[in-house]
């Protein structure tokens, strides 16, 4: 009984970081000890284990894992080093919040670009095989539709990169304790 009372009396909760949607709905919460992967505004990638969150900063232990040759010449993965990096939470531009595997970020914009380009290429190859002119009205209509699909895909990709889906919020646990106590 003495141990449980002393553990609750002297324990201090760590600060944490939440990733919220535009409507302030929490998507994911990050505490020390959890893995995180994000990109900063200056396009640096960071991925590793959170060691601490304090003073508006997040500290991440990153491992440098590379493929090296062993004594028999067979390539194996080896940890060459570990680094402790600190980032201010406002430096974080994008946070990977998905728990499932994505199909290499297949977006509607990419699908339109790939489909439009493939359709245009197939139209030109079929026209050459069937000895049809590329400038005929039927081919130009098909190529115009394909160009429209590619243009729409480029526009969707541009607009989706400009909008911020998520924002990172830093939660100070000391402030939360004061609000809970009524001070």
C-alpha positions as CSV (number, residue, x, y, z in Angstrom):
1,X,0.0,0.0,0.0
2,X,2.9,2.4,0.8
3,X,4.5,1.7,-2.6
4,X,1.3,2.5,-4.6
5,X,0.7,5.7,-2.6
6,X,4.3,6.9,-3.1
7,X,4.3,6.0,-6.8
8,X,1.2,8.1,-7.5
9,X,2.4,11.0,-5.3
10,X,5.7,11.4,-7.1
11,X,4.9,10.4,-10.6
12,X,4.8,13.1,-13.2
13,X,3.1,12.6,-16.5
14,X,5.1,13.5,-19.6
15,X,4.0,16.0,-22.1
16,X,2.6,14.6,-25.4
17,X,1.8,15.5,-29.0
18,X,-1.5,15.1,-30.8
19,X,-2.1,15.1,-34.5
20,X,-5.6,16.7,-35.2
21,X,-7.7,17.0,-38.3
22,X,-9.0,20.4,-39.3
23,X,-12.1,20.0,-37.2
24,X,-9.9,19.4,-34.1
25,X,-10.7,15.6,-34.0
26,X,-7.6,13.8,-32.7
27,X,-6.2,11.3,-35.2
28,X,-3.2,10.0,-33.2
29,X,-1.4,10.8,-30.0
30,X,2.3,10.3,-29.5
31,X,4.0,9.6,-26.1
32,X,7.6,8.8,-25.2
33,X,8.4,5.3,-26.1
34,X,6.3,5.2,-29.3
35,X,7.7,5.2,-32.8
36,X,7.1,8.2,-35.0
37,X,7.8,9.1,-38.6
38,X,7.5,12.7,-40.0
39,X,8.8,15.2,-42.4
40,X,9.9,18.8,-41.4
41,X,9.2,21.9,-43.4
42,X,12.7,21.9,-44.8
43,X,12.0,18.4,-46.2
44,X,14.1,16.4,-43.7
45,X,12.8,12.9,-42.9
46,X,12.8,11.7,-39.3
47,X,11.8,8.3,-38.1
48,X,12.5,6.6,-34.9
49,X,11.6,6.1,-31.2
50,X,10.4,9.0,-29.1
51,X,12.7,9.3,-26.1
52,X,11.3,12.4,-24.5
53,X,8.8,15.2,-25.1
54,X,9.5,18.4,-23.2
55,X,9.9,22.2,-23.5
56,X,7.9,22.2,-26.8
57,X,10.4,19.8,-28.4
58,X,10.3,16.1,-29.3
59,X,13.5,14.0,-29.0
60,X,13.8,11.0,-31.3
61,X,16.3,8.2,-31.3
62,X,17.1,7.3,-34.9
63,X,19.0,4.2,-35.9
64,X,21.3,4.1,-38.9
65,X,20.7,0.7,-40.4
66,X,22.6,-0.3,-43.5
67,X,23.4,-3.3,-45.6
68,X,27.0,-4.5,-45.1
69,X,28.9,-7.6,-46.1
70,X,29.7,-10.3,-43.5
71,X,32.9,-12.4,-43.5
72,X,31.4,-14.7,-46.2
73,X,30.5,-11.8,-48.5
74,X,26.7,-12.1,-47.9
75,X,24.9,-8.8,-47.4
76,X,23.2,-8.5,-44.0
77,X,21.5,-5.6,-42.2
78,X,23.6,-4.0,-39.4
79,X,23.1,-1.0,-37.1
80,X,25.9,1.4,-37.7
81,X,24.9,3.9,-35.1
82,X,22.1,5.6,-33.2
83,X,21.5,9.3,-33.1
84,X,19.4,11.4,-30.7
85,X,17.7,14.3,-32.6
86,X,15.5,17.1,-31.2
87,X,12.9,18.9,-33.1
88,X,10.6,21.7,-32.1
89,X,7.0,20.6,-32.6
90,X,6.3,23.5,-35.0
91,X,9.0,22.2,-37.4
92,X,6.9,19.2,-38.2
93,X,5.1,19.5,-41.6
94,X,3.7,16.0,-42.2
95,X,3.3,13.1,-39.7
96,X,2.7,9.6,-40.8
97,X,-0.5,8.7,-38.9
98,X,-1.5,5.5,-40.7
99,X,-1.3,2.2,-39.0
100,X,-1.9,0.1,-42.2
101,X,0.1,-0.3,-45.3
102,X,-0.7,2.1,-48.1
103,X,-0.4,1.2,-51.8
104,X,2.4,3.7,-52.3
105,X,0.1,6.7,-51.7
106,X,-2.3,6.0,-54.6
107,X,-4.2,9.2,-54.9
108,X,-7.0,10.2,-57.3
109,X,-4.6,12.7,-58.9
110,X,-1.9,10.0,-59.6
111,X,-4.6,7.6,-60.9
112,X,-5.8,10.3,-63.4
113,X,-2.2,11.1,-64.5
114,X,-1.3,7.4,-65.0
115,X,-4.6,6.6,-66.7
116,X,-4.5,9.6,-69.0
117,X,-0.9,9.1,-70.0
118,X,-1.5,5.4,-70.6
119,X,-4.6,6.0,-72.7
120,X,-2.8,8.6,-74.8
121,X,0.1,6.3,-75.4
122,X,-2.1,3.4,-76.3
123,X,-4.1,5.6,-78.7
124,X,-0.9,6.7,-80.5
125,X,0.5,3.1,-80.6
126,X,-2.8,1.7,-82.0
127,X,-3.0,4.5,-84.5
128,X,0.5,3.7,-85.8
129,X,-0.3,-0.1,-85.9
130,X,-3.6,0.5,-87.8
131,X,-1.9,3.1,-90.1
132,X,-4.3,5.9,-88.9
133,X,-3.4,9.6,-88.7
134,X,-2.7,11.0,-85.3
135,X,-4.3,14.3,-86.4
136,X,-7.6,12.8,-87.4
137,X,-10.7,14.2,-85.6
138,X,-11.4,10.9,-83.8
139,X,-7.8,10.6,-82.5
140,X,-7.6,14.3,-81.5
141,X,-10.8,13.9,-79.5
142,X,-9.4,10.9,-77.6
143,X,-6.0,12.7,-77.1
144,X,-7.9,15.7,-75.8
145,X,-9.8,13.6,-73.2
146,X,-6.5,12.0,-72.1
147,X,-4.8,15.4,-71.8
148,X,-7.8,16.6,-69.8
149,X,-7.4,13.7,-67.4
150,X,-3.7,14.4,-67.0
151,X,-4.4,18.1,-66.4
152,X,-7.1,17.3,-63.8
153,X,-4.7,14.9,-62.0
154,X,-2.0,17.5,-61.9
155,X,-4.5,20.1,-60.6
156,X,-5.7,17.7,-57.9
157,X,-2.2,16.9,-56.8
158,X,-1.3,20.6,-56.6
159,X,-4.4,21.5,-54.6
160,X,-4.0,18.5,-52.2
161,X,-0.4,19.5,-51.4
162,X,-1.5,23.1,-50.7
163,X,-4.1,22.1,-48.1
164,X,-3.1,21.1,-44.7
165,X,-5.0,18.0,-43.6
166,X,-3.5,17.7,-40.1
167,X,-1.9,20.0,-37.6
168,X,0.3,19.1,-34.7
169,X,-0.6,20.2,-31.2
170,X,1.7,20.1,-28.1
171,X,0.0,19.3,-24.8
172,X,1.7,20.5,-21.6
173,X,0.7,18.1,-18.8
174,X,1.6,20.6,-16.1
175,X,-1.0,23.0,-17.5
176,X,-3.6,20.2,-17.6
177,X,-2.9,19.3,-13.9
178,X,-3.5,22.9,-12.9
179,X,-6.8,23.0,-14.8
180,X,-7.8,19.7,-13.2
181,X,-7.0,20.9,-9.7
182,X,-8.8,24.2,-10.2
183,X,-5.8,26.5,-9.8
